[in-house]
Amino acid sequence: MGRLFWKFFVALWLAQFLASFGVGVAIWSLRSESERPPPPGVEAMLSPPFADEAMPPPELFADELMPPPGHRHPLLPPAMPLLAGSLVSLFVAALLAWYFARPIRSLRAAFDAVAQGRLETRAGPAMGRRKDELADLGGDFDRMVERLQSLVGAQRRLLHDVSHELRSPLARLQAAAGLLRQRPARAAELVGRIERDTGRIDALVGELLTLARLESGMAGTPAADVDLAALLEALVADARFEAEAKGCTVTLAAPAPLFLRGDAELLRRAVENVLRNALRHSPAGGVVEVVARCGAATVVVEVADRGPGVAADALTRIFEPFARSGGAGMAGEGYGLGLAIARAVAGLHGGGIRAVNRDGGGLTVAIDLPAAG
C-alpha cells in the first residue's frame, strides 16, 4: 500500500475511534450518574407527603433496587464495546482508504507508462464503474493522452514528409552539380535547373516556417480592422488572371464593406491558398465561386469548385500538413501545406475551416471567422 492509503487509513480510523470512545465515555458517565445514590435529604423531599398503607413495604424491592454487597461502580467504560467499535472502525477505515487510494495508484501507474513513451495507455478501464471526480480525472487523463498521441504522431509524420519532400530536389541538386563538373558546356541548362530546385526548397522551408509560427502562437493576436470585401476583390482579380490559362472563370459575391478584426496579410494568404487549390483542381472551362456572407457573429468565406472532390473520409484530413487529395508528387502541385496554413490562420483568428463535397461534383471549402464586434 502507498503513503496515501496509510494517510487515509490512519485519519479515518482515528476519527472513528475517537468518536466511539467519546460516545462510550458519555454513555458511561450518564449511566454512573443515574446509579449514584441521592444525597441525604433528597430522598425525603422526593417522598410523598402522606403514606399509602396499601403500598407494599420497600424491603420487598430492596434486593432488586440496591446493588449487591461489595459491588462498586467501574472506574472505566466496559472494554468489550470499545473493542468492538475499534474493530469495526478499523475495517471501515481500511475499506474507505482502499476505495480512495486504488484509482490514484492506477493514475500514477498510467502517468509512469506515458512518461516512458507508451502513449496507448488509458486510465479509464481501471476506474471501473465509478461515477465520481476520480473517474472524471481518469477520463481527462485519457483525453490528454489521446491528444498527446495525436500531436506526436503528427510530428512524426511531418518529419517524415519534410524529409521526403526535400530528398527529391536535393538529389537533383547533387546530380546537377556532378554534371556541371563533368560537362561545363551545359552550364546554362544545369544552373537553371539548380535555380528551380533551390527555389522549390526555399518555398517549402518558407511555408514550413509560416505553419510553425502560426501553430506555436508566434504570429501574435490579430487586432486590426480588415475590409474583407476589398481583400477578396484583389485576390479574385489575381486569380482571374491565372485562370485564363485554363479557361476557368472566377466569380465573387461579397457585400461591401465587410469588416472584421484580424491580420490582413495572414487572411490574404489563407484565402489565396484555398483559392489556388480550387483553381488547381478545376477542370478546363470550370467555374470557381467565391462567396462571402456576414451573420450575426460570424463571417463565412466559401470557395467552391467543380473538380473531382474529395473522398468522404478525407474531408478533415486534407487540412493536415502534406496531405493531398490527388496528384501527389507531381511538379507544380505544391507541397500540401496551403490548406494546413489556412486552418492555422482561421484558428488564430478564433474561427475554423471545413470542407464539404458539392452536389454534382466539386468541393466547397468554408472559412468561418468572427465578425467585428
N, C-alpha and C positions, 0 to 999 in steps of 0.2 A: 504494500500500500504506500501511496505517496504522502508527502507532507500535508497536502490539502485534506486528505482523508482523516489524518490524525487530528488536524485542527478542528474540523467539523465534529469528529467523534468526541474529543475532549470537551469542547464547548457545549455540545448538546447534552452530553452525559452529565456534566457538572450542573447545567441549568435544571435538568430534570431531577437530579439527586437533591440539589438544594431545595427545589420546590417540594419534593416529597418529604424531606427532612423537616422543612418548616411547617408543612401541614401536620406531620406526625407530632411535632412538639406542641403545636397549638391544640390538637385534639387531646394530647396527654395532659396539658395544663388545665383545660376545661374539665376533663374528667377528674383530675385530682382535686380541683376546686369544688366540684359538686359532692365529692365523697368526704370532704373535710367536715368534722362536727361543728355545729354552730357555736359561737361564743356564749359564755354564761349570760343568762338573762334574756337572750333572744328567743330561747325555747318558750319561756313564759309569755313573751309578747305574742308569739305566734299561736299559742293555745287558745281554745275558745273560752269565752267569758263564763260559760256555765258547763257543768259536767253532764254528760249524757249517760244516764245509768244503763241505757240499753247497749252501749258500746262495749265490746269485749275488752278485757284488760290488756294493756300493752305488752305484758310479758309473753302473750301468745305469739307475738311477731318479733320478739327480741332476737330469736335465732336467725330470722331471715333478714332483718334490717341491719343488725350490727355485725361487723366483721368478726371472724373467729378470734379467740385469744392468741396473742403473739403475732397477728397479721400487721404488716407495715406496708405503706404505700411505696411503690417503686420510685427510686430517685431518677431513673432514666426511662425513656419510652421503650416499649417492647421491642426486642431485636427482630422478631420474625417479620412484622410489617415493613420495617426498614430494609431488611434483606430482600424481601420480595419486590419492593419498589425499586431497589437498586438493580436487581437483575432485569426487571422489565425496562427500566430506563437505559441500561446497558445495551440491551437488544435493539431498542428503538433508535438509540443514538448511532449504533453501528449500521443499521439499515439506512437511516437518513444520510449518514456520511457516505456510504457506498453509492447511494442513489445520486448524490450531487457530484461526487468525485469521479465516477465512472465516465460520463461523457466528456469531462475535462481531460481525463487521461487519453481518451480517444482523439480529442482535438490535438493534444500535444503530439501524439504519435503521427497524426496526419501532417502537422507542421514539420516535423522532423523528416518525414518522407518527401515532402515538397522541397525542403531545403536541400535534400540530396539529389534533386532533379527528377523525381518520379511525379510528374505533373498529372498523371492519370489517377492519382489518389483522390478519393472522395470521403468526406466525413459523414454524409447523410445516412448511409446504411447503418453505421454504428450507433446512430441515435435511436434506432428502433421506431416505436410509435409515440415517442414523446411529443407533447404539444405545449412546449414552454419556451422561455427565452434561450435556453441552451440549444434546443432543436433549431430555433431561428438562427442562432450563431453558426451552427453546423451548415445550414443552408447558405448563409452568407459566405462561409468559407468555400463551399463548393462553387458558388458563382465567381468568387475571386480567382480560384484556381482555373476554372474554365476560361475566364478572360485572360489570365496569365498564359495558359496553354495556347490560346489563340494568338496572342501577341508574339510569343516565342516562335510559334510555327510560321507566322507571317514574316518575322525577321529572318528565319532560316530560308524561307522561300525567296525573300528579297535578295539575300546574299547570293543564293544560287542563280537567280535570274540576272542579277547585275554581272556576275562572273560570266554567265553565258552570253549576255549581250556584248560584253567587252571583248570576249575571246575572238569573235569573227573579225572586227575591224583591226584589232592588234595583230592577228595573224596576217591580214592583208598588208598592214604596215611593214611587218617584218619581211614579207615576201617582196614588197616593192623596194625596200631598202637593199635587199640582196640583189635584185635585178638591176637596180641603179648602179651598184658597184660593178656588176658583170657587163652591163650594156649601157654605157654612158650616152650612147646615141639616142636612147629612148628616154632621156631625162625629162623632157617636157611632158610626155604622157604619164610617166611614173610620178612626177611631182604633183600633177593634177589629181591622180588617184590618192596620193598621200594627203593632199589637202582635203579631199572629200571625206576620207575616213577620219581624219583628225577633227573635222567639223562635226561628224556624227558623234564622236566620243565627247566632244565639248557640249553638244546639245544634250546628250544623255546625262552627263555629270551636272549640267545646269538644272535639268528637270529633277534629278535626284536631290540636289541641294534645296530646290524650292519645296519639294514634298517634305523633306526633313524639317525645314524651317516651319512649315505650316503645322505638321503633326507634333512638333515639340513646343509650339506656342511662341517661338521666337519672332514670329511675324507681328506680334503686338495685337492690341484690340482695335478694330476699326471704329473710328469715331468722327467721320466726316460725312457731310451731306453729298450724296451722289445722285445725279439725274440719270436714272437707269434708262429712260427712253432715249436720251441723246447718246448714251453709250451703245445701246443696241443698234441705233441707226448707223453709227460709224462702223460697227462690226459687220453689219449686213452689207454695207457698201463695199467693204473689202472682200467679203465672201462672194458677192455677185461677180466681182472681177475675176476671182479664181474659178468660179463655177462656169464661166463662159467656155473654158476648155473642154468641159464635159457636156456642154449644152444644158446644164441644170439651171433651175430658177430658184431664187431665194426670196421669200416673201416675209414681210414684217407687219404685225398688228400689235401696237402698243399705245396706250393712252399717254399723252404728253401734257405737262411734265409728269414724271413718275420718280419721286424722291424716296430714298432710303438712307439709313446710316451704314456706312461701310468704307471699304478701301477700293477706290476706283480701279487701280491697276490690277489688284487681285481679282475683282469681279470681271474685269475685261478678259483676263486670262482664263478664268473658269468658263465663261460663256463661249469664248473663242475655241477652247478645246472641245467643247461639246458640239459646236457648230462645224468645226473641221472634221470631227468624227462622223457627223451626219453626211457631209459632202463626200467623204472618202467612201462611204458605203452606199451612196445613192447611185442608182443606175443612170445611164446616159439619158438625158432629157427629163430626169426626175425633178420633183419639187421638194424643196426643204422649207418648212414653215416654222417661223419664229413668232411666238405669241407671248405677250406679257399681260398678266391680269393682276389687279390690285384688290385684295379683300380687306376685311376689317382690320386684321392684324398681320396679314401675310401677303407678300408679293411673289407671284409664281411666274417663272420664265420657262416656257416649253419650247423644245426644239424637236420637230418631228420630220422624219424622212420616210421614203418608200423603199428602203433597202431590204436585205434578206431578213432583218430582225435578229433576235437572239433567242436561244433555247430558254424555256421557262425556268429551268433550274440554274441558269447562269445570269439571270437578271440582276442579282445582287453582286455576283462575283466579278462582273465587268468593271466594278469600281475599285477592285484591288489592284495594286501595282503589278505591272507587266501582264495583266490579263488582256486577252484579245478575243474578239468574237469571231475572227476569221482572218485569213491571210497572214498568219504569224510568220515572222521571219522573212517576209518579202520586203524588198527595198522600197523605201518611201512610205511604209505602213506605220512608221512610228515605233515607239517602244512600249506602248501600253501604259503610259503614265498620265496621259491627258485627263482621263476620267477620274483617276485617283486624286489628281491635283484639284479638279473641280469639286470632288466630295470634301476634300480638306478645306477648301475655301468656303464652301457652304457651311461646314461645321464651325469654322472660325467666326462666321457672321451669325451664329445661333440658328442656322437653318439646316436643311438637308437636301438630298438629291435622290431621285428614284427613276426607274426605267420600266416602261410597260410596252408590250407589243401592240401594234395598231391592227385594227380590223382591216383585212385586205392586204396585209404585209407592211412591214416597216417598223420603226421603233420611235417611241417618244420618250425623251429624257426631260424631266421636270426638275427645276431648281427652286426650292422653297426658301424664301428669305423673309425675315421680319420687316414689316413696314415701318416707316419712320413714325415714332410716337409723338 
